[in-house]
Amino acid sequence: MNERVNPFKKLQKPGKHVKRIVIGAAGLVIIAGLAGDATYQIQEQEQAVLTTFGVPKAVAETGLHFKIPFIQKVQKVNTTIQGFPIGYSMGDNSVVENEGIMITSDYNFIDVDFFVEYRILEPVKYLYNSEEPEDILKNISQSCIRTVIASYDVDEVLTTGKGEIQSKIKEMILKQMEEQDLGIQLVNITIQDSEPPTQEVMKAFKAVETAKQGKETALNNANKYRNEKLPEAEAEADQIIQDAEAQKQVRINEAEAEVARFNAMYEEYVKNPEITKKRMFYEAMEDVLPGMKIVIDNGDGVQKVLPLDSFTGNSSENPTETLNTDPAQDTQDLNDSENE
């Protein structure tokens, strides 16, 4: 009895092999997927948050790490310094009016641009404490900026107060960020530019700045002139003081000499009042009439004919005065005084 040969028997075998191949390939893909999902890589300036059954954990070590597929999930965050502008667009540098236009303490409008720099410090808080931490930081920054700008006048915002304004804004933002606890660290906030909001106002402010610079130049020139002249004036004043001191000492010495002379004369006067009076009288007459010749007459009638030039042989140009005194008596009185 002849067996019938099934013509489709050989065709069924390849179909089974294909099915097995497909199943094996799918298994390999699944295994490869599971193996790929079991590892993750952390780069430099990067951290990861590994979540196991909803419990997050920060992973900061760089390199290759393993996790349990379908059970553990990984989220990576960039820990480099990042930033965003306030008051302008980084793409075309155009003004964002609702951010940059502010009012100062003297009720002037001003356009101020800021740039905020931050970095993610705690990835778990960054991911789970809030939905949009960057938006919260930006809103806090805008609020602090407007508060601080409103406490300064327009001149300070445009010129001299920028450093102090930046410092106050940063301090205020840091304080509010501590309260929010977003896992973000503020690195710095800087004023990029500040100017009046319109061209007309800008020209007026430029004119004011030019006038201020002229004022500073004039003050500097005045200070320079003062510094040049002040030493000369001080030296001249010192010289005048020294001359006055010298004159003072000369006058003191002269006065002391006069006092000593007077005291000595007074001592002589006390000893012989009459003789001293006569001597002083003669000396005074010599000072008053320096060119007159004095002839002392004792009153006995000798040489009473005046002028006496013909008898004395002197020229008649000098007048002669006769004093009726007794020279012998004066000499005797003087000798008695010296003997005493």
KOLTORBA-82418 format. One record per residue (C-alpha): z negated, x, y negated. Coordinates in nm, 2 decimals, padded with zeros to 4 digits. Example, Ala and Ser with C-alpha at 12.3 -4.5 7.8 and 13.67 -1.06 7.14 Angstrom:
TORBA, pz, px, py
TORBA, -00.78, 01.23, 00.45
TORBA, -00.71, 01.37, 00.11
This chain:
TORBA, pz, px, py
TORBA, 00.00, 00.00, 00.00
TORBA, 00.11, 00.15, -00.32
TORBA, -00.13, 00.17, -00.62
TORBA, -00.01, 00.05, -00.95
TORBA, -00.02, 00.31, -01.22
TORBA, -00.15, 00.18, -01.55
TORBA, 00.08, 00.32, -01.82
TORBA, -00.19, 00.28, -02.10
TORBA, -00.45, 00.48, -01.91
TORBA, -00.35, 00.82, -02.06
TORBA, -00.32, 00.66, -02.40
TORBA, -00.68, 00.55, -02.40
TORBA, -00.82, 00.90, -02.35
TORBA, -00.70, 01.04, -02.68
TORBA, -00.84, 00.74, -02.86
TORBA, -01.19, 00.81, -02.73
TORBA, -01.16, 01.17, -02.83
TORBA, -01.06, 01.07, -03.19
TORBA, -01.36, 00.84, -03.21
TORBA, -01.59, 01.11, -03.09
TORBA, -01.44, 01.35, -03.35
TORBA, -01.48, 01.10, -03.63
TORBA, -01.84, 01.03, -03.53
TORBA, -01.91, 01.40, -03.50
TORBA, -01.76, 01.47, -03.84
TORBA, -01.96, 01.19, -04.00
TORBA, -02.27, 01.33, -03.84
TORBA, -02.19, 01.67, -03.98
TORBA, -02.13, 01.52, -04.32
TORBA, -02.46, 01.34, -04.30
TORBA, -02.64, 01.65, -04.19
TORBA, -02.47, 01.86, -04.46
TORBA, -02.57, 01.59, -04.72
TORBA, -02.92, 01.59, -04.59
TORBA, -02.93, 01.97, -04.60
TORBA, -02.79, 01.97, -04.95
TORBA, -03.04, 01.71, -05.06
TORBA, -03.32, 01.92, -04.92
TORBA, -03.27, 02.21, -05.17
TORBA, -03.25, 02.25, -05.54
TORBA, -03.20, 02.54, -05.78
TORBA, -03.40, 02.61, -06.10
TORBA, -03.23, 02.83, -06.36
TORBA, -03.37, 03.03, -06.64
TORBA, -03.49, 02.83, -06.95
TORBA, -03.52, 02.53, -06.72
TORBA, -03.80, 02.34, -06.54
TORBA, -03.80, 02.06, -06.28
TORBA, -04.02, 01.76, -06.21
TORBA, -04.06, 01.69, -05.84
TORBA, -04.15, 01.33, -05.76
TORBA, -04.31, 01.24, -05.43
TORBA, -04.37, 00.87, -05.37
TORBA, -04.37, 00.82, -05.75
TORBA, -04.62, 01.11, -05.82
TORBA, -04.46, 01.37, -06.05
TORBA, -04.52, 01.74, -06.04
TORBA, -04.38, 02.01, -06.26
TORBA, -04.20, 02.31, -06.10
TORBA, -04.16, 02.60, -06.33
TORBA, -04.06, 02.88, -06.09
TORBA, -03.69, 02.98, -06.11
TORBA, -03.48, 03.01, -05.79
TORBA, -03.42, 02.80, -05.48
TORBA, -03.67, 02.53, -05.38
TORBA, -03.69, 02.28, -05.09
TORBA, -03.77, 01.91, -05.09
TORBA, -03.78, 01.63, -04.85
TORBA, -03.46, 01.42, -04.86
TORBA, -03.49, 01.05, -04.96
TORBA, -03.86, 01.10, -05.02
TORBA, -03.88, 01.36, -05.30
TORBA, -03.66, 01.34, -05.61
TORBA, -03.60, 01.62, -05.87
TORBA, -03.53, 01.59, -06.24
TORBA, -03.45, 01.90, -06.44
TORBA, -03.52, 01.95, -06.81
TORBA, -03.40, 02.21, -07.06
TORBA, -03.69, 02.42, -07.20
TORBA, -03.48, 02.62, -07.46
TORBA, -03.52, 02.55, -07.83
TORBA, -03.32, 02.25, -07.94
TORBA, -03.27, 02.08, -08.27
TORBA, -03.13, 01.79, -08.46
TORBA, -03.05, 01.73, -08.83
TORBA, -03.20, 01.49, -09.07
TORBA, -03.00, 01.38, -09.38
TORBA, -02.66, 01.50, -09.26
TORBA, -02.42, 01.50, -08.96
TORBA, -02.37, 01.83, -08.77
TORBA, -02.01, 01.73, -08.68
TORBA, -01.85, 01.71, -09.03
TORBA, -02.16, 01.80, -09.25
TORBA, -02.14, 01.46, -09.41
TORBA, -02.44, 01.30, -09.59
TORBA, -02.64, 01.04, -09.40
TORBA, -02.77, 00.84, -09.69
TORBA, -03.04, 00.64, -09.51
TORBA, -03.19, 00.97, -09.39
TORBA, -03.13, 01.21, -09.68
TORBA, -03.17, 01.01, -10.00
TORBA, -03.54, 01.01, -10.11
TORBA, -03.75, 00.95, -10.42
TORBA, -03.98, 01.20, -10.58
TORBA, -04.31, 01.16, -10.76
TORBA, -04.14, 01.14, -11.10
TORBA, -03.92, 00.86, -10.98
TORBA, -03.60, 01.06, -10.94
TORBA, -03.36, 01.02, -10.64
TORBA, -03.27, 01.34, -10.45
TORBA, -03.07, 01.42, -10.14
TORBA, -03.26, 01.66, -09.91
TORBA, -03.13, 01.78, -09.57
TORBA, -03.36, 01.91, -09.30
TORBA, -03.32, 02.06, -08.95
TORBA, -03.59, 02.01, -08.69
TORBA, -03.63, 02.26, -08.40
TORBA, -03.83, 02.17, -08.09
TORBA, -03.87, 02.25, -07.72
TORBA, -04.00, 02.07, -07.42
TORBA, -04.34, 02.21, -07.34
TORBA, -04.46, 01.97, -07.07
TORBA, -04.18, 01.82, -06.86
TORBA, -04.39, 01.55, -06.69
TORBA, -04.51, 01.41, -07.02
TORBA, -04.16, 01.44, -07.16
TORBA, -04.01, 01.23, -06.88
TORBA, -04.28, 00.97, -06.82
TORBA, -04.49, 00.93, -07.14
TORBA, -04.21, 00.77, -07.34
TORBA, -03.85, 00.66, -07.29
TORBA, -03.69, 00.84, -07.59
TORBA, -03.92, 01.13, -07.70
TORBA, -03.65, 01.29, -07.93
TORBA, -03.61, 00.96, -08.12
TORBA, -03.99, 00.94, -08.16
TORBA, -04.00, 01.29, -08.29
TORBA, -03.71, 01.22, -08.53
TORBA, -03.89, 00.90, -08.67
TORBA, -04.21, 01.09, -08.71
TORBA, -04.03, 01.37, -08.89
TORBA, -03.85, 01.13, -09.13
TORBA, -04.18, 00.95, -09.21
TORBA, -04.36, 01.28, -09.29
TORBA, -04.07, 01.41, -09.49
TORBA, -04.06, 01.11, -09.72
TORBA, -04.44, 01.11, -09.76
TORBA, -04.45, 01.47, -09.87
TORBA, -04.14, 01.46, -10.09
TORBA, -04.29, 01.16, -10.27
TORBA, -04.58, 01.38, -10.38
TORBA, -04.37, 01.64, -10.56
TORBA, -04.15, 01.61, -10.87
TORBA, -03.78, 01.67, -10.85
TORBA, -03.79, 02.02, -11.00
TORBA, -04.03, 02.14, -10.73
TORBA, -03.82, 02.00, -10.46
TORBA, -03.51, 02.16, -10.60
TORBA, -03.65, 02.50, -10.68
TORBA, -04.00, 02.64, -10.64
TORBA, -04.18, 02.40, -10.40
TORBA, -03.96, 02.43, -10.09
TORBA, -04.18, 02.66, -09.90
TORBA, -04.49, 02.46, -09.96
TORBA, -04.31, 02.13, -09.88
TORBA, -04.19, 02.27, -09.55
TORBA, -04.54, 02.39, -09.46
TORBA, -04.70, 02.05, -09.54
TORBA, -04.44, 01.85, -09.35
TORBA, -04.48, 02.07, -09.04
TORBA, -04.85, 02.04, -09.05
TORBA, -04.83, 01.66, -09.07
TORBA, -04.57, 01.63, -08.79
TORBA, -04.79, 01.85, -08.56
TORBA, -05.09, 01.63, -08.62
TORBA, -04.90, 01.31, -08.53
TORBA, -04.73, 01.48, -08.23
TORBA, -05.07, 01.56, -08.09
TORBA, -05.17, 01.19, -08.11
TORBA, -04.84, 01.08, -07.94
TORBA, -04.87, 01.34, -07.66
TORBA, -04.49, 01.35, -07.58
TORBA, -04.48, 01.69, -07.41
TORBA, -04.26, 01.82, -07.70
TORBA, -04.36, 02.11, -07.92
TORBA, -04.24, 02.13, -08.28
TORBA, -04.10, 02.48, -08.34
TORBA, -04.00, 02.46, -08.70
TORBA, -03.86, 02.23, -08.97
TORBA, -03.66, 02.38, -09.26
TORBA, -03.50, 02.25, -09.57
TORBA, -03.12, 02.31, -09.54
TORBA, -03.03, 02.19, -09.88
TORBA, -03.16, 01.98, -10.17
TORBA, -02.95, 01.84, -10.46
TORBA, -02.92, 01.54, -10.69
TORBA, -02.74, 01.25, -10.52
TORBA, -02.45, 01.22, -10.78
TORBA, -02.22, 01.47, -10.95
TORBA, -02.34, 01.37, -11.30
TORBA, -02.70, 01.42, -11.21
TORBA, -02.61, 01.75, -11.04
TORBA, -02.45, 01.88, -11.35
TORBA, -02.76, 01.78, -11.56
TORBA, -02.99, 01.96, -11.31
TORBA, -02.77, 02.27, -11.32
TORBA, -02.79, 02.27, -11.70
TORBA, -03.17, 02.25, -11.67
TORBA, -03.17, 02.54, -11.42
TORBA, -02.96, 02.75, -11.66
TORBA, -03.20, 02.68, -11.94
TORBA, -03.49, 02.77, -11.71
TORBA, -03.32, 03.10, -11.62
TORBA, -03.27, 03.17, -11.99
TORBA, -03.64, 03.10, -12.05
TORBA, -03.73, 03.34, -11.78
TORBA, -03.50, 03.61, -11.92
TORBA, -03.65, 03.57, -12.27
TORBA, -04.00, 03.59, -12.12
TORBA, -03.91, 03.90, -11.93
TORBA, -03.76, 04.07, -12.24
TORBA, -04.07, 03.98, -12.44
TORBA, -04.30, 04.12, -12.17
TORBA, -04.09, 04.44, -12.17
TORBA, -04.11, 04.47, -12.55
TORBA, -04.49, 04.41, -12.53
TORBA, -04.53, 04.67, -12.26
TORBA, -04.34, 04.92, -12.47
TORBA, -04.52, 04.86, -12.80
TORBA, -04.87, 04.80, -12.67
TORBA, -04.94, 05.16, -12.56
TORBA, -04.82, 05.28, -12.90
TORBA, -05.04, 05.03, -13.08
TORBA, -05.33, 05.12, -12.86
TORBA, -05.28, 05.49, -12.93
TORBA, -05.25, 05.43, -13.31
TORBA, -05.57, 05.22, -13.29
TORBA, -05.75, 05.50, -13.10
TORBA, -05.64, 05.75, -13.37
TORBA, -05.76, 05.52, -13.65
TORBA, -06.10, 05.48, -13.47
TORBA, -06.13, 05.86, -13.42
TORBA, -06.05, 05.92, -13.79
TORBA, -06.30, 05.66, -13.89
TORBA, -06.56, 05.82, -13.67
TORBA, -06.49, 06.16, -13.82
TORBA, -06.51, 06.02, -14.18
TORBA, -06.83, 05.85, -14.08
TORBA, -06.98, 06.17, -13.96
TORBA, -06.87, 06.35, -14.28
TORBA, -07.03, 06.08, -14.49
TORBA, -07.35, 06.10, -14.29
TORBA, -07.36, 06.47, -14.32
TORBA, -07.30, 06.45, -14.70
TORBA, -07.57, 06.18, -14.74
TORBA, -07.81, 06.39, -14.54
TORBA, -07.73, 06.69, -14.75
TORBA, -07.78, 06.48, -15.07
TORBA, -08.11, 06.35, -14.93
TORBA, -08.23, 06.71, -14.85
TORBA, -08.12, 06.82, -15.20
TORBA, -08.30, 06.53, -15.37
TORBA, -08.61, 06.59, -15.16
TORBA, -08.61, 06.96, -15.26
TORBA, -08.56, 06.87, -15.62
TORBA, -08.83, 06.62, -15.61
TORBA, -09.07, 06.87, -15.46
TORBA, -08.99, 07.10, -15.76
TORBA, -09.03, 06.81, -16.00
TORBA, -09.38, 06.73, -15.86
TORBA, -09.48, 07.09, -15.91
TORBA, -09.35, 07.12, -16.27
TORBA, -09.22, 06.79, -16.41
TORBA, -09.14, 06.91, -16.77
TORBA, -08.96, 07.23, -16.67
TORBA, -08.76, 07.04, -16.40
TORBA, -08.66, 06.77, -16.65
TORBA, -08.53, 07.03, -16.90
TORBA, -08.34, 07.22, -16.63
TORBA, -08.18, 06.89, -16.51
TORBA, -08.10, 06.81, -16.87
TORBA, -07.92, 07.15, -16.92
TORBA, -07.73, 07.11, -16.60
TORBA, -07.63, 06.76, -16.69
TORBA, -07.50, 06.88, -17.03
TORBA, -07.31, 07.16, -16.86
TORBA, -07.14, 06.90, -16.64
TORBA, -07.07, 06.66, -16.92
TORBA, -06.95, 06.92, -17.18
TORBA, -06.82, 07.21, -16.97
TORBA, -06.62, 07.37, -17.26
TORBA, -06.91, 07.36, -17.51
TORBA, -07.13, 07.66, -17.59
TORBA, -07.50, 07.58, -17.61
TORBA, -07.72, 07.77, -17.85
TORBA, -08.09, 07.73, -17.82
TORBA, -08.28, 07.73, -18.15
TORBA, -08.66, 07.79, -18.15
TORBA, -08.70, 07.63, -18.50
TORBA, -08.79, 07.95, -18.70
TORBA, -08.49, 07.92, -18.92
TORBA, -08.26, 08.18, -18.75
TORBA, -07.89, 08.11, -18.72
TORBA, -07.90, 07.76, -18.87
TORBA, -07.56, 07.80, -19.03
TORBA, -07.30, 07.62, -18.81
TORBA, -07.05, 07.69, -18.67
TORBA, -07.18, 08.02, -18.53
TORBA, -06.85, 08.16, -18.41
TORBA, -06.84, 08.41, -18.70
TORBA, -07.17, 08.55, -18.59
TORBA, -07.12, 08.54, -18.22
TORBA, -06.75, 08.65, -18.22
TORBA, -06.63, 08.36, -18.01
TORBA, -06.32, 08.16, -18.08
TORBA, -06.36, 07.85, -18.29
TORBA, -06.17, 07.64, -18.03
TORBA, -06.49, 07.56, -17.84
TORBA, -06.74, 07.35, -18.02
TORBA, -07.10, 07.46, -18.04
TORBA, -07.41, 07.25, -17.99
TORBA, -07.76, 07.36, -18.11
TORBA, -08.07, 07.26, -17.93
TORBA, -08.40, 07.30, -18.11
TORBA, -08.62, 07.44, -17.83
TORBA, -08.83, 07.74, -17.79
TORBA, -08.66, 07.97, -17.53
TORBA, -08.96, 08.20, -17.52
TORBA, -09.18, 07.91, -17.43
TORBA, -08.92, 07.79, -17.16
TORBA, -08.91, 08.13, -17.01
TORBA, -09.29, 08.15, -17.01
TORBA, -09.31, 07.81, -16.85
TORBA, -09.06, 07.91, -16.58
TORBA, -09.24, 08.24, -16.51
TORBA, -09.57, 08.05, -16.48
TORBA, -09.40, 07.81, -16.23
TORBA, -09.27, 08.09, -16.02
TORBA, -09.62, 08.26, -16.02
TORBA, -09.78, 07.94, -15.90
